[in-house]
Amino acid sequence: MTLDELRVYPKAVLTIQEVAGILRVDRKTIGRAVREKRLPVLPLGGRKKLILKDALIQLLDMQVGDGRDD
């Protein structure tokens, strides 16, 4: 999925699994980013956490804007 496709994606929140699929990384990588507070989440109590689509887009925009690809 491209950044432009993500912008028009119909859901406002994404699961860790969905973000992993979008970024094409292992879900454990996304889980680690969440635990290290490098990826903002919406906690829903218990273990379930959702990533706000707009926050993910903003983070990716910053990464693309400064030329980083990590």
Secondary structure, DSSP 8 states (H G I E B T S, - for coil): --HHHHHT-S-SEEEHHHHHHHHTS-HHHHHHHHHTTSS--EE-STT-EEEEHHHHHHHHHHHHHTT---
